[in-house]
């Protein structure tokens, strides 16, 4: 009975908000062939209660990826790791992805004797579309590990030692599903005293023919009140993606501003989902804060106030509990901005969100030669002819990894040639896909270029 009443209430919310949906009718063909893909890091769940509990093992759509060393040698190719994974028949009728973290070195990924991709930056998590490579039954994964030194490339301290391939996994999605998203909770564009949810859901249809796809969301206040529930159905051509935009007004947001240094920064809970044949599927849980960060006359401003970053260099410890304690200690010392040397686990950024800490992150876009040359083309990482190479190697992976996190503008130069989020510091940055990520609250430092905005 309780569920019936809730469902009716949610349906009423959906009808009242229907006018606030904006659909971008611009289908884009899916890239064929599989291999490395660039999308926001998120795990889909088959049931809402599993999503809220972050229970990835439930539902049968997730498998741990734990390859083991079978050959060890010396030289540039220092090891071969392998794992055999059983893939059920149901997975062969959908999309199969692999998420890789903590490989320890650069690597080449092979699946069933076919090369999937090469990765030169082991510190940034990577996603792979395995759909064209996968088969029912036993699948042979092989990684050829190269003896690169990511710490040297980053001019950083050695990475924290974690279990090899910790938090690496395979997961399954239906052929009609959420491919990606962008989200922000920002002030109303007309300056009124409430906020607006700026949500874009990229939906995909991997069938060879036209199919309807229903996507939606709900958002709860930091106090646990349902604020909005909405969904819409769109028809997508075969082997294509399309984007649905939701822009509902969210009231009383200025009473729940996310501000660095506050004791308990308020976070809104958002759930993305799909629906097929009347059944809700593929839940994706998120937490976001209200606010917008801008660069005004050379000053970093948030909701009309100038930000004063008080920085501390810090990399996540080997586990979440220790990291939380150490971040709390830094906050107690008056620090409000954390500066890691390299991308951190997703839970690190979630901890910073919950504690009210900005983050200045770094991507592995180093200047291996002539790092002091400020001219366009003076160093490989500021050479327009190498735009494609840098985008593929470092920019796109880092951009998508951080798309759900909060950013602030910033830069530095030298070996850590770094890029201003939203400013044209390096020529190469002008080729990066556009996106208003200045609305977010984290600041990200990059090798020589911005990873997401230009």
C-alpha positions as a Markdown table, in Angstrom:
| # | Residue | x | y | z |
|---|---|---|---|---|
| 1 | Unk | 0.0 | 0.0 | 0.0 |
| 2 | Unk | 2.8 | 2.4 | 0.9 |
| 3 | Unk | 4.5 | 1.7 | -2.4 |
| 4 | Unk | 1.3 | 2.3 | -4.3 |
| 5 | Unk | 0.8 | 5.7 | -2.7 |
| 6 | Unk | 4.4 | 6.7 | -3.3 |
| 7 | Unk | 4.1 | 5.6 | -7.0 |
| 8 | Unk | 1.0 | 7.8 | -7.4 |
| 9 | Unk | 2.7 | 10.7 | -5.8 |
| 10 | Unk | 5.7 | 10.4 | -8.0 |
| 11 | Unk | 3.5 | 10.2 | -11.1 |
| 12 | Unk | 1.8 | 13.4 | -10.0 |
| 13 | Unk | 5.2 | 15.1 | -9.7 |
| 14 | Unk | 6.1 | 13.9 | -13.2 |
| 15 | Unk | 3.0 | 15.4 | -14.7 |
| 16 | Unk | 3.6 | 18.8 | -13.0 |
| 17 | Unk | 7.2 | 18.9 | -14.2 |
| 18 | Unk | 6.5 | 17.8 | -17.8 |
| 19 | Unk | 6.9 | 21.4 | -19.1 |
| 20 | Unk | 10.4 | 21.5 | -17.7 |
| 21 | Unk | 11.8 | 18.8 | -20.0 |
| 22 | Unk | 13.9 | 19.9 | -22.9 |
| 23 | Unk | 14.9 | 17.3 | -25.4 |
| 24 | Unk | 17.9 | 17.7 | -27.7 |
| 25 | Unk | 16.8 | 15.9 | -30.8 |
| 26 | Unk | 20.2 | 15.2 | -32.2 |
| 27 | Unk | 21.0 | 11.4 | -32.6 |
| 28 | Unk | 24.6 | 10.6 | -32.9 |
| 29 | Unk | 25.9 | 7.3 | -34.4 |
| 30 | Unk | 27.6 | 5.0 | -31.9 |
| 31 | Unk | 31.3 | 4.4 | -32.5 |
| 32 | Unk | 31.7 | 0.8 | -33.8 |
| 33 | Unk | 34.4 | -1.6 | -32.9 |
| 34 | Unk | 34.5 | -1.3 | -29.1 |
| 35 | Unk | 37.7 | -0.6 | -27.3 |
| 36 | Unk | 38.4 | 2.3 | -24.9 |
| 37 | Unk | 35.5 | 4.6 | -24.2 |
| 38 | Unk | 35.2 | 7.9 | -22.3 |
| 39 | Unk | 32.3 | 8.2 | -20.0 |
| 40 | Unk | 31.5 | 9.3 | -16.5 |
| 41 | Unk | 32.5 | 6.7 | -13.9 |
| 42 | Unk | 29.3 | 5.3 | -12.4 |
| 43 | Unk | 28.0 | 1.8 | -11.7 |
| 44 | Unk | 24.5 | 0.9 | -12.8 |
| 45 | Unk | 22.3 | -1.2 | -10.4 |
| 46 | Unk | 19.4 | -3.4 | -11.2 |
| 47 | Unk | 17.3 | -2.5 | -8.2 |
| 48 | Unk | 16.9 | 0.8 | -6.3 |
| 49 | Unk | 17.6 | -0.7 | -2.8 |
| 50 | Unk | 20.9 | -2.1 | -4.2 |
| 51 | Unk | 21.8 | 1.3 | -5.6 |
| 52 | Unk | 21.2 | 3.0 | -2.3 |
| 53 | Unk | 23.2 | 0.4 | -0.5 |
| 54 | Unk | 25.9 | 0.4 | -3.3 |
| 55 | Unk | 25.5 | -3.4 | -3.5 |
| 56 | Unk | 27.2 | -4.0 | -6.8 |
| 57 | Unk | 27.3 | -7.8 | -6.5 |
| 58 | Unk | 23.4 | -8.1 | -6.5 |
| 59 | Unk | 21.5 | -8.5 | -9.7 |
| 60 | Unk | 24.1 | -10.6 | -11.6 |
| 61 | Unk | 25.3 | -7.7 | -13.8 |
| 62 | Unk | 28.7 | -7.2 | -12.1 |
| 63 | Unk | 31.9 | -9.3 | -12.0 |
| 64 | Unk | 35.2 | -8.6 | -10.2 |
| 65 | Unk | 38.2 | -8.2 | -12.5 |
| 66 | Unk | 41.3 | -9.7 | -10.7 |
| 67 | Unk | 43.9 | -10.8 | -13.2 |
| 68 | Unk | 47.0 | -12.7 | -11.9 |
| 69 | Unk | 50.6 | -12.8 | -13.0 |
| 70 | Unk | 51.3 | -15.8 | -15.3 |
| 71 | Unk | 54.7 | -14.6 | -16.7 |
| 72 | Unk | 57.2 | -12.3 | -15.1 |
| 73 | Unk | 60.3 | -11.0 | -16.9 |
| 74 | Unk | 62.7 | -8.1 | -17.1 |
| 75 | Unk | 62.7 | -5.3 | -19.6 |
| 76 | Unk | 60.1 | -2.9 | -21.0 |
| 77 | Unk | 57.5 | -5.7 | -21.0 |
| 78 | Unk | 57.8 | -6.9 | -17.5 |
| 79 | Unk | 54.7 | -9.1 | -16.9 |
| 80 | Unk | 51.8 | -10.9 | -18.4 |
| 81 | Unk | 48.6 | -11.1 | -16.3 |
| 82 | Unk | 45.6 | -13.3 | -17.2 |
| 83 | Unk | 42.1 | -14.1 | -16.0 |
| 84 | Unk | 39.4 | -16.4 | -17.4 |
| 85 | Unk | 35.9 | -15.1 | -16.8 |
| 86 | Unk | 32.6 | -16.9 | -17.5 |
| 87 | Unk | 30.1 | -14.7 | -19.3 |
| 88 | Unk | 26.4 | -15.8 | -19.2 |
| 89 | Unk | 24.3 | -15.9 | -22.3 |
| 90 | Unk | 22.2 | -12.9 | -21.1 |
| 91 | Unk | 25.3 | -10.7 | -21.2 |
| 92 | Unk | 25.9 | -11.4 | -24.9 |
| 93 | Unk | 22.6 | -9.7 | -25.7 |
| 94 | Unk | 23.6 | -6.4 | -24.2 |
| 95 | Unk | 26.6 | -4.1 | -23.7 |
| 96 | Unk | 29.6 | -5.3 | -21.6 |
| 97 | Unk | 32.1 | -2.9 | -20.2 |
| 98 | Unk | 35.3 | -3.2 | -18.2 |
| 99 | Unk | 36.4 | -0.6 | -15.6 |
| 100 | Unk | 40.2 | -0.8 | -14.7 |
| 101 | Unk | 41.9 | 0.9 | -11.8 |
| 102 | Unk | 45.2 | 0.4 | -10.0 |
| 103 | Unk | 47.0 | -1.6 | -12.8 |
| 104 | Unk | 50.4 | -0.4 | -11.5 |
| 105 | Unk | 51.9 | 0.3 | -14.9 |
| 106 | Unk | 51.0 | 1.0 | -18.5 |
| 107 | Unk | 49.4 | -2.0 | -20.3 |
| 108 | Unk | 47.9 | -3.5 | -23.4 |
| 109 | Unk | 44.6 | -5.2 | -22.9 |
| 110 | Unk | 43.7 | -8.3 | -24.9 |
| 111 | Unk | 40.5 | -10.3 | -24.9 |
| 112 | Unk | 40.1 | -13.7 | -26.6 |
| 113 | Unk | 43.4 | -13.2 | -28.6 |
| 114 | Unk | 42.2 | -9.8 | -29.9 |
| 115 | Unk | 43.7 | -6.5 | -28.8 |
| 116 | Unk | 41.2 | -4.2 | -27.2 |
| 117 | Unk | 43.3 | -1.1 | -26.3 |
| 118 | Unk | 46.6 | 0.3 | -25.0 |
| 119 | Unk | 46.8 | 2.5 | -21.9 |
| 120 | Unk | 49.8 | 4.6 | -21.2 |
| 121 | Unk | 48.5 | 6.4 | -18.0 |
| 122 | Unk | 47.9 | 3.8 | -15.3 |
| 123 | Unk | 46.8 | 6.4 | -12.7 |
| 124 | Unk | 43.7 | 7.4 | -14.5 |
| 125 | Unk | 40.8 | 4.9 | -14.4 |
| 126 | Unk | 39.9 | 3.5 | -17.8 |
| 127 | Unk | 36.7 | 2.1 | -19.3 |
| 128 | Unk | 36.5 | -0.3 | -22.2 |
| 129 | Unk | 33.6 | -1.4 | -24.4 |
| 130 | Unk | 34.1 | -5.2 | -24.7 |
| 131 | Unk | 30.8 | -5.9 | -26.5 |
| 132 | Unk | 32.4 | -6.9 | -29.9 |
| 133 | Unk | 35.0 | -9.0 | -28.2 |
| 134 | Unk | 32.9 | -10.9 | -25.6 |
| 135 | Unk | 31.4 | -14.4 | -26.1 |
| 136 | Unk | 29.2 | -16.7 | -24.1 |
| 137 | Unk | 31.2 | -19.0 | -21.8 |
| 138 | Unk | 34.9 | -18.7 | -21.0 |
| 139 | Unk | 36.6 | -15.5 | -22.0 |
| 140 | Unk | 40.4 | -15.1 | -21.8 |
| 141 | Unk | 41.6 | -11.7 | -20.6 |
| 142 | Unk | 45.3 | -10.9 | -21.0 |
| 143 | Unk | 47.3 | -7.8 | -20.0 |
| 144 | Unk | 50.8 | -7.1 | -21.2 |
| 145 | Unk | 52.3 | -4.8 | -18.6 |
| 146 | Unk | 54.9 | -2.2 | -19.6 |
| 147 | Unk | 57.5 | -0.9 | -17.3 |
| 148 | Unk | 56.6 | 2.8 | -17.3 |
| 149 | Unk | 57.0 | 5.1 | -14.3 |
| 150 | Unk | 53.8 | 7.2 | -13.8 |
| 151 | Unk | 55.3 | 9.1 | -10.8 |
| 152 | Unk | 58.2 | 10.3 | -12.9 |
| 153 | Unk | 55.9 | 11.4 | -15.7 |
| 154 | Unk | 53.8 | 13.4 | -13.2 |
| 155 | Unk | 56.8 | 14.8 | -11.2 |
| 156 | Unk | 55.0 | 13.4 | -8.2 |
| 157 | Unk | 55.5 | 11.2 | -5.2 |
| 158 | Unk | 55.2 | 7.5 | -5.7 |
| 159 | Unk | 51.5 | 6.3 | -5.8 |
| 160 | Unk | 50.1 | 4.8 | -2.7 |
| 161 | Unk | 50.4 | 1.0 | -2.9 |
| 162 | Unk | 47.0 | -0.6 | -3.3 |
| 163 | Unk | 46.0 | -4.1 | -4.2 |
| 164 | Unk | 46.6 | -4.7 | -7.9 |
| 165 | Unk | 43.4 | -3.9 | -9.9 |
| 166 | Unk | 41.5 | -3.0 | -6.8 |
| 167 | Unk | 38.0 | -1.7 | -7.8 |
| 168 | Unk | 38.3 | -3.1 | -11.3 |
| 169 | Unk | 35.3 | -4.9 | -12.6 |
| 170 | Unk | 33.1 | -5.9 | -15.6 |
| 171 | Unk | 29.5 | -4.8 | -15.8 |
| 172 | Unk | 26.5 | -5.3 | -18.1 |
| 173 | Unk | 24.0 | -2.9 | -19.5 |
| 174 | Unk | 20.9 | -3.4 | -21.7 |
| 175 | Unk | 21.2 | -2.3 | -25.3 |
| 176 | Unk | 18.7 | 0.5 | -24.4 |
| 177 | Unk | 20.4 | 2.2 | -21.5 |
| 178 | Unk | 22.1 | 5.3 | -20.1 |
| 179 | Unk | 25.4 | 5.9 | -21.9 |
| 180 | Unk | 26.5 | 9.0 | -20.0 |
| 181 | Unk | 25.3 | 12.1 | -18.2 |
| 182 | Unk | 26.1 | 15.6 | -17.1 |
| 183 | Unk | 24.6 | 17.1 | -13.9 |
| 184 | Unk | 24.8 | 20.3 | -11.9 |
| 185 | Unk | 22.6 | 22.1 | -9.4 |
| 186 | Unk | 23.0 | 25.8 | -10.1 |
| 187 | Unk | 21.4 | 29.1 | -9.4 |
| 188 | Unk | 18.4 | 30.1 | -11.6 |
| 189 | Unk | 19.6 | 31.7 | -14.8 |
| 190 | Unk | 17.4 | 34.8 | -14.2 |
| 191 | Unk | 18.8 | 35.5 | -10.8 |
| 192 | Unk | 15.8 | 34.4 | -8.8 |
| 193 | Unk | 16.3 | 33.0 | -5.3 |
| 194 | Unk | 16.1 | 29.3 | -6.1 |
| 195 | Unk | 18.1 | 26.8 | -8.1 |
| 196 | Unk | 17.8 | 24.7 | -11.2 |
| 197 | Unk | 18.8 | 21.1 | -11.9 |
| 198 | Unk | 20.8 | 21.1 | -15.1 |
| 199 | Unk | 20.7 | 17.4 | -16.1 |
| 200 | Unk | 21.6 | 15.9 | -19.5 |
| 201 | Unk | 21.1 | 12.1 | -19.8 |
| 202 | Unk | 22.8 | 10.5 | -22.9 |
| 203 | Unk | 20.8 | 7.5 | -23.8 |
| 204 | Unk | 21.9 | 4.7 | -26.2 |
| 205 | Unk | 20.2 | 2.2 | -28.5 |
| 206 | Unk | 22.6 | -0.5 | -29.5 |
| 207 | Unk | 20.1 | -2.4 | -31.6 |
| 208 | Unk | 20.3 | -2.2 | -35.3 |
| 209 | Unk | 16.9 | -0.7 | -35.6 |
| 210 | Unk | 14.9 | 2.2 | -34.0 |
| 211 | Unk | 13.8 | 1.6 | -30.4 |
| 212 | Unk | 12.1 | 3.7 | -27.7 |
| 213 | Unk | 14.1 | 4.4 | -24.5 |
| 214 | Unk | 12.6 | 5.8 | -21.3 |
| 215 | Unk | 14.9 | 7.6 | -18.9 |
| 216 | Unk | 14.2 | 9.7 | -15.8 |
| 217 | Unk | 15.4 | 10.9 | -12.4 |
| 218 | Unk | 14.4 | 11.9 | -9.0 |
| 219 | Unk | 16.0 | 14.3 | -6.6 |
| 220 | Unk | 15.8 | 14.5 | -2.8 |
| 221 | Unk | 16.7 | 17.4 | -0.6 |
| 222 | Unk | 19.5 | 17.0 | 2.0 |
| 223 | Unk | 16.7 | 16.7 | 4.6 |
| 224 | Unk | 15.3 | 13.6 | 2.7 |
| 225 | Unk | 12.3 | 15.3 | 1.0 |
| 226 | Unk | 11.3 | 14.3 | -2.6 |
| 227 | Unk | 11.7 | 17.4 | -4.7 |
| 228 | Unk | 11.2 | 16.2 | -8.3 |
| 229 | Unk | 10.5 | 13.0 | -10.2 |
| 230 | Unk | 10.4 | 12.9 | -13.9 |
| 231 | Unk | 10.9 | 10.7 | -17.0 |
| 232 | Unk | 10.4 | 10.8 | -20.7 |
| 233 | Unk | 10.5 | 8.4 | -23.6 |
| 234 | Unk | 12.4 | 9.1 | -26.8 |
| 235 | Unk | 12.8 | 7.0 | -29.9 |
| 236 | Unk | 16.4 | 6.5 | -31.0 |
| 237 | Unk | 17.6 | 5.3 | -34.4 |
| 238 | Unk | 19.6 | 2.0 | -34.4 |
| 239 | Unk | 23.2 | 2.1 | -33.2 |
| 240 | Unk | 22.8 | 5.7 | -32.0 |
| 241 | Unk | 22.8 | 7.8 | -28.8 |
| 242 | Unk | 20.6 | 10.8 | -28.0 |
| 243 | Unk | 20.4 | 13.3 | -25.2 |
| 244 | Unk | 17.5 | 14.3 | -23.0 |
| 245 | Unk | 17.8 | 17.4 | -20.9 |
| 246 | Unk | 15.8 | 18.0 | -17.7 |
| 247 | Unk | 15.8 | 21.6 | -16.2 |
| 248 | Unk | 13.4 | 21.7 | -13.3 |
| 249 | Unk | 13.4 | 24.5 | -10.7 |
| 250 | Unk | 14.6 | 23.4 | -7.3 |
| 251 | Unk | 13.3 | 25.6 | -4.5 |
| 252 | Unk | 15.0 | 26.5 | -1.1 |
| 253 | Unk | 18.5 | 25.7 | -2.5 |
| 254 | Unk | 20.0 | 28.8 | -1.0 |
| 255 | Unk | 19.2 | 27.3 | 2.4 |
| 256 | Unk | 21.3 | 24.3 | 1.4 |
| 257 | Unk | 24.4 | 25.8 | -0.2 |
| 258 | Unk | 27.5 | 23.7 | -0.5 |
| 259 | Unk | 30.3 | 25.7 | 1.0 |
| 260 | Unk | 33.9 | 24.7 | 1.7 |
| 261 | Unk | 34.7 | 24.5 | 5.4 |
| 262 | Unk | 31.1 | 24.1 | 6.6 |
| 263 | Unk | 30.6 | 21.6 | 9.4 |
| 264 | Unk | 28.1 | 19.4 | 7.5 |
| 265 | Unk | 27.9 | 20.4 | 3.8 |
| 266 | Unk | 24.4 | 19.6 | 2.5 |
| 267 | Unk | 24.3 | 17.2 | -0.5 |
| 268 | Unk | 21.2 | 16.4 | -2.6 |
| 269 | Unk | 20.6 | 12.8 | -3.6 |
| 270 | Unk | 19.8 | 12.2 | -7.3 |
| 271 | Unk | 18.9 | 8.8 | -8.8 |
| 272 | Unk | 18.9 | 8.3 | -12.6 |
| 273 | Unk | 17.0 | 5.3 | -14.0 |
| 274 | Unk | 15.5 | 3.7 | -17.1 |
| 275 | Unk | 12.1 | 2.0 | -17.5 |
| 276 | Unk | 11.2 | -0.9 | -19.7 |
| 277 | Unk | 7.8 | -2.5 | -20.0 |
| 278 | Unk | 6.6 | -0.7 | -16.9 |
| 279 | Unk | 9.6 | -1.9 | -14.8 |
| 280 | Unk | 12.2 | 0.5 | -13.4 |
| 281 | Unk | 15.8 | -0.6 | -14.2 |
| 282 | Unk | 19.4 | 0.5 | -14.2 |
| 283 | Unk | 19.5 | 2.8 | -11.2 |
| 284 | Unk | 22.5 | 5.2 | -11.0 |
| 285 | Unk | 22.9 | 7.0 | -7.6 |
| 286 | Unk | 24.6 | 10.4 | -7.3 |
| 287 | Unk | 25.1 | 13.2 | -4.7 |
| 288 | Unk | 25.5 | 16.8 | -5.7 |
| 289 | Unk | 25.8 | 20.2 | -4.0 |
| 290 | Unk | 24.2 | 23.5 | -4.9 |
| 291 | Unk | 26.3 | 26.3 | -6.2 |
| 292 | Unk | 28.2 | 27.8 | -9.1 |
| 293 | Unk | 31.8 | 28.7 | -9.4 |
| 294 | Unk | 33.0 | 31.4 | -11.8 |
| 295 | Unk | 36.1 | 33.4 | -12.7 |
| 296 | Unk | 35.3 | 37.1 | -12.4 |
| 297 | Unk | 37.9 | 39.7 | -13.1 |
| 298 | Unk | 40.6 | 37.2 | -12.2 |
| 299 | Unk | 39.0 | 36.2 | -9.0 |
| 300 | Unk | 37.4 | 32.8 | -8.2 |
| 301 | Unk | 33.9 | 33.4 | -7.1 |
| 302 | Unk | 31.2 | 31.1 | -5.8 |
| 303 | Unk | 27.6 | 32.4 | -5.3 |
| 304 | Unk | 28.9 | 36.0 | -5.3 |
| 305 | Unk | 31.7 | 35.4 | -2.8 |
| 306 | Unk | 35.4 | 35.2 | -3.5 |
| 307 | Unk | 37.0 | 31.9 | -2.7 |
| 308 | Unk | 40.1 | 31.7 | -0.6 |
| 309 | Unk | 41.7 | 28.3 | -1.1 |
| 310 | Unk | 43.9 | 27.1 | 1.8 |
| 311 | Unk | 45.8 | 24.3 | 0.2 |
| 312 | Unk | 47.2 | 21.0 | 1.5 |
| 313 | Unk | 49.1 | 18.4 | -0.5 |
| 314 | Unk | 47.6 | 15.0 | 0.1 |
| 315 | Unk | 47.1 | 11.7 | -1.6 |
| 316 | Unk | 44.4 | 9.2 | -0.4 |
| 317 | Unk | 45.6 | 6.5 | 2.0 |
| 318 | Unk | 45.3 | 2.8 | 1.2 |
| 319 | Unk | 41.7 | 2.6 | 2.6 |
| 320 | Unk | 38.7 | 4.9 | 3.0 |
| 321 | Unk | 38.7 | 4.9 | 6.8 |
| 322 | Unk | 42.3 | 6.1 | 7.2 |
| 323 | Unk | 41.7 | 8.7 | 4.4 |
| 324 | Unk | 38.6 | 10.1 | 6.2 |
| 325 | Unk | 40.5 | 10.5 | 9.4 |
| 326 | Unk | 43.4 | 12.3 | 7.7 |
| 327 | Unk | 41.1 | 14.6 | 5.7 |
| 328 | Unk | 39.3 | 15.5 | 8.9 |
| 329 | Unk | 42.7 | 16.3 | 10.5 |
| 330 | Unk | 43.6 | 18.6 | 7.6 |
| 331 | Unk | 40.2 | 20.3 | 7.8 |
| 332 | Unk | 40.7 | 20.8 | 11.5 |
| 333 | Unk | 43.9 | 22.7 | 10.7 |
| 334 | Unk | 42.0 | 25.1 | 8.5 |
| 335 | Unk | 42.7 | 23.5 | 5.1 |
| 336 | Unk | 39.8 | 23.8 | 2.7 |
| 337 | Unk | 41.5 | 22.7 | -0.6 |
| 338 | Unk | 43.2 | 19.3 | -1.2 |
| 339 | Unk | 45.9 | 18.9 | -3.8 |
| 340 | Unk | 46.7 | 15.3 | -4.7 |
| 341 | Unk | 49.5 | 14.4 | -7.1 |
| 342 | Unk | 47.4 | 12.2 | -9.4 |
| 343 | Unk | 43.8 | 11.0 | -9.8 |
| 344 | Unk | 42.4 | 9.4 | -6.7 |
| 345 | Unk | 39.8 | 6.6 | -6.1 |
| 346 | Unk | 36.2 | 7.7 | -6.6 |
| 347 | Unk | 35.5 | 7.4 | -2.9 |
| 348 | Unk | 38.2 | 10.0 | -2.2 |
| 349 | Unk | 36.2 | 12.7 | -4.0 |
| 350 | Unk | 33.0 | 11.6 | -2.3 |
| 351 | Unk | 34.7 | 12.1 | 1.1 |
| 352 | Unk | 35.8 | 15.6 | 0.1 |
| 353 | Unk | 32.3 | 16.4 | -1.0 |
| 354 | Unk | 30.9 | 15.2 | 2.4 |
| 355 | Unk | 33.6 | 17.1 | 4.4 |
| 356 | Unk | 33.3 | 20.4 | 2.4 |
| 357 | Unk | 36.7 | 20.3 | 0.7 |
| 358 | Unk | 37.7 | 21.6 | -2.7 |
| 359 | Unk | 40.1 | 19.4 | -4.7 |
| 360 | Unk | 42.8 | 20.5 | -7.1 |
| 361 | Unk | 43.5 | 17.4 | -9.2 |
| 362 | Unk | 46.2 | 16.6 | -11.8 |
| 363 | Unk | 46.1 | 14.8 | -15.1 |
| 364 | Unk | 49.1 | 13.0 | -16.6 |
| 365 | Unk | 49.7 | 15.5 | -19.4 |
| 366 | Unk | 53.4 | 16.2 | -18.8 |
| 367 | Unk | 55.9 | 18.1 | -20.8 |
| 368 | Unk | 58.7 | 15.6 | -21.3 |
| 369 | Unk | 60.9 | 18.0 | -23.3 |
| 370 | Unk | 61.4 | 21.8 | -23.2 |
| 371 | Unk | 59.0 | 22.3 | -20.3 |
| 372 | Unk | 60.2 | 25.9 | -19.9 |
| 373 | Unk | 59.2 | 27.0 | -23.5 |
| 374 | Unk | 56.0 | 29.0 | -23.4 |
| 375 | Unk | 55.5 | 29.4 | -27.1 |
| 376 | Unk | 52.8 | 27.5 | -29.0 |
| 377 | Unk | 54.6 | 24.3 | -30.3 |
| 378 | Unk | 57.5 | 25.0 | -28.0 |
| 379 | Unk | 56.8 | 21.7 | -26.1 |
| 380 | Unk | 55.0 | 18.6 | -27.3 |
| 381 | Unk | 52.2 | 19.1 | -24.8 |
| 382 | Unk | 51.5 | 22.6 | -26.3 |
| 383 | Unk | 51.8 | 21.6 | -29.9 |
| 384 | Unk | 48.5 | 21.9 | -31.9 |
| 385 | Unk | 49.8 | 19.1 | -34.2 |
| 386 | Unk | 49.6 | 16.7 | -31.3 |
| 387 | Unk | 46.1 | 17.6 | -30.2 |
| 388 | Unk | 44.6 | 14.2 | -31.1 |
| 389 | Unk | 47.4 | 12.3 | -29.3 |
| 390 | Unk | 46.9 | 14.2 | -26.1 |
| 391 | Unk | 43.1 | 14.0 | -26.2 |
| 392 | Unk | 43.3 | 10.2 | -26.7 |
| 393 | Unk | 46.0 | 9.6 | -24.1 |
| 394 | Unk | 45.1 | 11.9 | -21.2 |
| 395 | Unk | 42.4 | 14.5 | -21.8 |
| 396 | Unk | 39.3 | 12.5 | -22.5 |
| 397 | Unk | 39.8 | 9.9 | -19.8 |
| 398 | Unk | 40.4 | 12.5 | -17.1 |
| 399 | Unk | 37.6 | 14.7 | -18.3 |
| 400 | Unk | 35.0 | 11.9 | -18.1 |
| 401 | Unk | 36.5 | 10.6 | -14.8 |
| 402 | Unk | 35.7 | 14.0 | -13.2 |
| 403 | Unk | 32.5 | 14.9 | -15.0 |
| 404 | Unk | 30.4 | 14.1 | -11.9 |
| 405 | Unk | 32.8 | 16.0 | -9.5 |
| 406 | Unk | 33.1 | 19.7 | -8.7 |
| 407 | Unk | 35.8 | 21.8 | -10.3 |
| 408 | Unk | 37.3 | 25.3 | -9.8 |
| 409 | Unk | 39.5 | 27.2 | -12.3 |
| 410 | Unk | 43.3 | 27.1 | -11.8 |
| 411 | Unk | 46.7 | 26.7 | -13.4 |
| 412 | Unk | 50.4 | 26.4 | -12.9 |
| 413 | Unk | 53.3 | 26.0 | -15.3 |
| 414 | Unk | 56.7 | 24.2 | -15.6 |
| 415 | Unk | 57.0 | 20.4 | -15.5 |
| 416 | Unk | 53.5 | 20.5 | -14.1 |
| 417 | Unk | 52.3 | 22.7 | -17.0 |
| 418 | Unk | 48.7 | 23.0 | -16.0 |
| 419 | Unk | 45.6 | 24.4 | -17.4 |
| 420 | Unk | 42.9 | 26.8 | -16.3 |
| 421 | Unk | 39.5 | 25.2 | -16.1 |
| 422 | Unk | 37.5 | 27.3 | -18.6 |
| 423 | Unk | 40.4 | 29.5 | -19.8 |
| 424 | Unk | 42.5 | 29.1 | -23.1 |
| 425 | Unk | 45.9 | 28.6 | -21.6 |
| 426 | Unk | 47.3 | 26.2 | -24.1 |
| 427 | Unk | 46.5 | 25.9 | -27.8 |
| 428 | Unk | 45.7 | 22.3 | -27.5 |
| 429 | Unk | 43.0 | 23.1 | -25.0 |
| 430 | Unk | 40.9 | 24.7 | -27.7 |
| 431 | Unk | 40.1 | 21.3 | -29.1 |
| 432 | Unk | 38.6 | 19.9 | -26.0 |
| 433 | Unk | 34.8 | 19.3 | -26.0 |
| 434 | Unk | 32.9 | 22.1 | -24.5 |
| 435 | Unk | 30.9 | 22.0 | -21.2 |
| 436 | Unk | 30.1 | 24.5 | -18.5 |
| 437 | Unk | 32.0 | 22.7 | -15.7 |
| 438 | Unk | 32.7 | 26.0 | -13.9 |
| 439 | Unk | 29.4 | 25.4 | -12.2 |
| 440 | Unk | 31.1 | 22.7 | -10.1 |
| 441 | Unk | 33.0 | 23.2 | -6.9 |
| 442 | Unk | 36.2 | 21.4 | -7.4 |
| 443 | Unk | 39.3 | 22.8 | -9.0 |
| 444 | Unk | 41.3 | 20.6 | -11.3 |
| 445 | Unk | 44.9 | 21.1 | -12.3 |
| 446 | Unk | 46.0 | 19.5 | -15.5 |
| 447 | Unk | 49.3 | 18.8 | -17.3 |
| 448 | Unk | 49.3 | 21.5 | -19.9 |
| 449 | Unk | 45.7 | 21.6 | -20.8 |
| 450 | Unk | 42.2 | 21.7 | -19.5 |
| 451 | Unk | 40.6 | 18.3 | -19.7 |
| 452 | Unk | 37.1 | 19.3 | -20.2 |
| 453 | Unk | 36.3 | 22.9 | -21.0 |
| 454 | Unk | 37.1 | 24.8 | -24.2 |
